[in-house]
Amino acid sequence: MSQQSDNLDASFALLTEAVVGLEDNARSSEGQPLSARRALNGTAYRIYRLLQWLIQSPLTVDQLNRKFEQDPGIGKSVSNDSIWLYINTLKALGCVIRRPTPRNGFAYQMVSHPFGMSLEQNGLEVLAQAKVVAQRHFSPQEMLALDSLLKKMIVQSLLKGSEDGSEWTTQLFVQSRSLDSQECRTRIEQLERAILEESLLEVTYASPLKGESVFTFLPESLFYRQGVVYVRGERLDYPGPSSLRVDRLLGVQTVQDDDLRAQLIDRQQIKMEIVLKVFVKSPQGFQGFALDPNQGVYQESRLWVDGVEPHYEVRLQVRDFFYVKQTLLSLGLPFAIESPEVFRQDVRETLRTMLEFYKVKGSAADGHG
């Protein structure tokens, strides 16, 4: 057997170990349903099996789904979009895969792959890019599984040397600008309990702007955004909901202050209404904001108004303006804010600040030309 085959077998063995390890953790873990734990390894396992099958032979979507259905660890077909996502993840990991065409019988064909090869700096950049792509589409549970798989790949690539893989792993997360959620798992579970019990917390937080600070905080929800886990909640010294990066929490402990806790719980019930117009030529030109309570939007309604200036009238029930403003400005569509005035002024000031960056000194627009 060739050295390359030996390396591939070792890679596959380690990847299998990652999946089995996650399954073992599911069986031994307490306090969380087994079905939720199994979700941690599902995506990684399907990507791993897809990699194995394509190395063996080209396969169509129908053939892949038959294999997914026959696999004891999967037992069902997956959508075309999921297969497309798995293929793109493998491509981001360095695989070269030909897309289905009439010439190859509409099959995905593996041309080459990096598994079992030495890890160099450019290889690490490929893995980091894979994480960046996955973070836009994967759930937190799927990212946990993918992170475990990537770490195993790093270990395998360094087996023939004495180099410590921890430095490479750290570089992987730095380059992909993401959080290693596994390292924060204990903290995440602590916050999940606090949310369930509506516990008031004293947190020590490392802010990149203000440095280390200590304040009371009532957590409301956890959410995931492009590789980072956030906890959202209320703090007395902040006028609206606050989102904190979990990896910047240096300390968390429960405190007893029933009056303050009741005050912050009452604040969670306060909602504001935003009314605005989004101008588009047809009803298909705007599909809504698709934001959720973690992004400050608790309710959204749209009304199509046809006429000289066709537009959607949009009404939002919000707790704060931050994510709504971000999304509104990223749409690239004309809009008008009807109310409230404070939101109109907020957006106007943001646009004024942004325009300052595009002014050219000495131009006619500046009154100097």
C-alpha positions in Angstrom: 0.0 0.0 0.0 1.3 3.5 -0.9 2.3 6.1 1.7 -0.5 8.3 0.3 -3.0 5.5 1.0 -1.6 5.1 4.5 -2.0 8.8 5.2 -5.6 8.7 3.8 -6.5 5.8 6.0 -5.1 7.6 9.0 -7.0 10.7 8.2 -10.2 8.8 7.8 -9.6 7.0 11.1 -9.1 10.3 12.9 -12.1 11.9 11.3 -14.2 8.8 12.3 -12.8 9.1 15.8 -14.0 12.7 16.0 -17.5 11.6 15.1 -17.5 8.6 17.4 -16.2 10.8 20.2 -19.1 13.2 19.8 -21.5 10.2 19.9 -19.9 8.9 23.1 -20.2 12.3 24.6 -23.8 12.3 23.7 -24.4 9.0 25.5 -22.5 10.0 28.6 -23.7 13.6 28.8 -26.4 14.5 31.4 -28.9 17.3 31.4 -29.3 17.6 27.6 -31.5 15.4 25.3 -29.6 12.8 23.3 -31.3 14.1 20.1 -29.8 17.6 20.6 -26.3 16.2 21.2 -26.5 14.0 18.1 -27.0 17.2 16.0 -23.4 18.1 16.9 -21.9 15.4 14.7 -24.5 15.1 11.9 -23.2 17.6 9.4 -19.5 16.6 10.0 -20.3 13.0 9.5 -22.3 13.6 6.3 -19.4 15.7 4.9 -16.9 13.0 5.9 -18.9 10.2 4.2 -19.4 12.3 1.1 -15.7 12.8 0.9 -15.1 9.0 1.2 -17.6 8.2 -1.5 -16.4 10.7 -4.0 -12.8 9.6 -3.5 -14.0 6.1 -4.5 -16.0 7.1 -7.6 -18.0 9.9 -9.2 -21.6 10.1 -8.0 -24.8 11.8 -9.1 -27.1 13.5 -6.6 -29.5 10.5 -6.7 -26.6 8.1 -6.1 -25.4 10.1 -3.2 -28.8 10.1 -1.6 -29.1 6.4 -2.0 -25.9 6.1 -0.1 -27.1 8.6 2.6 -30.3 6.5 3.0 -28.3 3.2 3.3 -25.7 4.6 5.7 -26.7 3.4 9.3 -25.4 6.7 10.7 -27.6 8.8 8.4 -30.6 6.8 7.2 -32.2 9.4 5.1 -31.8 11.5 2.0 -30.7 15.2 2.1 -31.8 18.2 0.0 -29.9 19.3 -3.1 -29.0 22.5 -1.3 -27.4 20.5 1.5 -25.3 18.5 -1.0 -24.3 21.7 -2.7 -23.2 23.1 0.7 -21.3 20.0 1.6 -19.5 20.1 -1.8 -18.6 23.7 -1.3 -17.3 23.0 2.2 -15.0 20.3 0.8 -13.9 22.7 -2.0 -13.1 25.3 0.7 -11.0 22.6 2.5 -8.9 22.2 -0.7 -10.7 19.5 -2.6 -11.0 19.9 -6.4 -14.4 18.6 -7.5 -15.9 18.7 -11.0 -19.5 19.8 -11.1 -22.2 17.7 -12.8 -22.4 18.0 -16.5 -23.8 15.9 -19.4 -20.2 14.8 -20.2 -19.7 13.2 -16.8 -23.2 11.8 -16.5 -24.3 14.7 -14.2 -22.0 13.3 -11.4 -19.8 15.1 -8.9 -16.2 13.9 -9.6 -13.3 14.2 -7.1 -10.2 15.3 -9.0 -7.9 15.8 -6.0 -7.9 16.4 -2.2 -5.5 17.5 0.5 -6.2 14.9 3.1 -3.2 13.1 4.5 -0.8 15.8 3.1 1.5 18.0 5.2 0.0 21.1 6.6 1.7 24.3 5.6 0.8 28.0 6.0 -1.2 28.1 2.8 -3.0 25.0 3.8 -4.0 26.6 7.1 -5.3 29.6 5.1 -7.5 27.2 3.1 -8.9 25.8 6.4 -9.5 29.3 7.7 -11.4 30.2 4.5 -13.5 27.0 4.9 -14.5 28.2 8.4 -15.4 31.6 7.1 -17.7 30.1 4.4 -19.3 27.7 6.8 -20.0 30.4 9.4 -22.3 32.1 7.0 -24.5 29.0 6.7 -24.0 26.6 9.6 -25.8 26.6 12.9 -23.8 26.7 16.2 -24.2 22.9 16.6 -22.9 22.3 13.0 -20.0 24.6 13.6 -19.0 22.7 16.7 -18.9 19.5 14.6 -16.9 21.2 11.8 -14.4 22.7 14.3 -13.8 19.3 15.8 -13.2 17.8 12.3 -10.8 20.6 11.4 -8.8 20.1 14.6 -8.5 16.4 13.8 -7.2 17.3 10.4 -4.5 19.5 11.9 -3.4 16.8 14.3 -3.2 14.3 11.4 -1.1 16.6 9.3 1.4 17.0 12.1 1.6 13.3 13.1 4.9 12.8 11.3 6.6 15.7 13.1 6.9 16.7 16.7 5.2 20.1 16.3 2.4 21.0 18.7 -0.9 21.4 16.9 -2.3 23.9 19.5 -0.4 26.9 17.8 -1.8 25.9 14.4 -5.3 25.6 15.9 -5.1 29.0 17.4 -3.9 30.5 14.1 -6.9 28.8 12.4 -9.4 30.6 14.6 -7.5 33.9 14.5 -7.4 33.8 10.6 -11.0 32.9 10.3 -12.0 35.6 12.9 -14.1 33.1 14.8 -14.6 31.7 18.3 -13.6 28.2 19.3 -17.0 27.4 20.8 -15.8 24.2 22.4 -13.5 26.1 24.7 -16.5 28.2 25.8 -18.8 25.3 26.2 -18.9 25.4 30.0 -19.6 29.2 30.0 -22.4 28.7 27.4 -24.0 26.0 29.6 -23.8 28.3 32.6 -25.5 31.1 30.6 -28.2 28.7 29.3 -29.1 27.8 32.9 -29.2 31.5 33.9 -31.5 32.3 31.0 -33.9 29.4 31.9 -34.0 30.5 35.6 -34.1 34.2 34.8 -31.1 34.6 37.1 -29.4 38.0 37.6 -25.7 37.8 37.0 -22.6 39.8 37.9 -20.3 39.6 34.9 -16.7 40.7 34.4 -16.4 41.7 30.7 -13.3 42.5 28.6 -14.5 45.3 26.3 -12.1 46.2 23.4 -12.9 49.9 23.9 -13.5 50.3 27.7 -11.2 47.5 29.0 -12.3 45.3 31.9 -15.5 46.2 33.6 -17.9 44.7 36.1 -21.7 45.1 35.9 -25.0 43.3 36.6 -26.7 41.6 33.7 -30.0 39.8 33.1 -29.4 37.3 30.2 -32.3 36.8 27.8 -30.9 34.6 24.9 -27.8 33.2 23.2 -27.3 33.7 19.5 -24.6 32.9 16.9 -23.4 35.4 14.4 -20.6 34.6 11.9 -18.4 32.5 14.1 -19.1 34.2 17.4 -21.6 33.3 20.2 -23.3 36.3 21.9 -25.5 36.5 25.0 -28.2 39.2 24.8 -29.8 40.8 27.8 -30.4 43.8 30.0 -27.9 45.8 32.1 -28.9 48.7 34.3 -26.1 51.1 33.0 -27.2 50.6 29.3 -30.5 52.1 27.9 -31.4 49.2 25.7 -30.6 45.5 25.2 -26.9 44.7 25.2 -25.1 41.9 23.3 -21.9 40.5 24.8 -19.4 38.2 23.2 -19.3 35.0 25.3 -15.5 34.6 24.8 -14.9 38.0 26.4 -16.7 37.1 29.6 -13.9 36.8 32.2 -16.2 35.9 35.1 -19.9 35.2 35.7 -21.6 34.7 39.1 -25.2 34.7 40.3 -26.3 37.6 42.5 -29.4 38.1 44.6 -31.2 41.4 44.1 -34.9 40.8 43.6 -35.7 44.5 43.0 -33.1 45.0 40.3 -34.0 41.7 38.7 -37.7 42.6 38.6 -36.8 46.0 37.1 -34.8 44.4 34.3 -37.5 41.8 33.6 -40.0 44.7 33.2 -37.7 46.4 30.7 -37.6 43.3 28.5 -41.3 43.9 27.9 -40.9 47.4 26.5 -41.3 47.5 22.7 -41.1 50.4 20.2 -42.7 50.6 16.7 -40.8 51.5 13.6 -42.8 52.6 10.5 -40.9 53.0 7.3 -41.4 52.8 3.5 -39.1 50.7 1.3 -39.4 51.7 -2.4 -39.2 48.9 -4.9 -40.7 48.5 -8.4 -42.5 45.2 -7.7 -43.6 43.1 -4.7 -40.7 40.7 -5.4 -38.1 43.4 -4.9 -38.2 43.2 -1.1 -38.8 40.1 1.0 -38.6 41.7 4.5 -35.9 42.0 7.0 -36.1 38.4 8.3 -34.7 39.5 11.7 -35.5 37.9 15.0 -35.7 38.8 18.7 -31.9 38.2 19.0 -31.5 41.1 16.5 -34.0 43.3 18.2 -37.1 42.6 16.0 -40.1 40.9 17.7 -42.7 41.4 15.0 -42.7 42.5 11.3 -45.6 43.3 9.0 -45.5 44.4 5.4 -48.2 46.1 3.2 -47.6 46.5 -0.6 -48.8 49.9 -1.9 -49.0 50.2 -5.7 -49.1 53.6 -7.5 -46.8 56.3 -8.7 -44.2 55.4 -6.1 -44.7 51.7 -5.4 -43.4 50.7 -2.0 -43.8 48.5 1.0 -45.0 50.0 4.2 -43.2 48.1 7.0 -44.0 48.0 10.7 -41.5 46.6 13.1 -41.8 45.9 16.9 -38.3 46.4 18.3 -36.4 46.6 21.5 -33.5 48.6 20.0 -32.4 50.0 16.6 -28.9 48.6 16.0 -29.5 45.5 13.8 -32.5 47.1 12.1 -30.3 50.1 11.1 -27.5 47.8 9.9 -29.9 45.7 7.7 -31.7 48.8 6.4 -28.5 50.4 5.2 -27.2 47.2 3.7 -30.3 46.7 1.5 -29.3 49.2 -1.2 -32.9 50.3 -1.6 -34.5 53.7 -1.3 -36.4 54.1 2.0 -38.1 56.7 4.2 -38.5 56.5 7.9 -42.0 57.6 9.0 -41.4 57.1 12.8 -40.1 57.3 15.4 -38.2 60.6 15.0 -35.4 59.3 17.2 -34.7 56.4 14.8 -34.8 58.8 11.8 -32.2 61.0 13.5 -30.1 58.0 14.3 -30.0 56.8 10.7 -29.5 60.4 9.4 -26.5 60.9 11.7 -25.0 57.5 10.6 -25.3 58.5 6.9 -23.8 61.9 7.6 -20.8 60.3 9.3 -20.4 57.8 6.4 -20.5 60.5 3.8 -17.6 62.3 5.5 -15.4 59.4 4.6 -16.2 59.9 0.9 -15.5 63.6 0.7 -12.4 64.6 -1.2 -10.6 67.5 0.3 -10.3 70.5 -2.1 -13.3 69.4 -4.2 -16.1 71.6 -5.4 -18.4 69.7 -3.1 -16.3 70.9 -0.2 -16.5 74.5 -1.4 -12.8 74.6 -2.0 -12.7 73.9 -5.7 
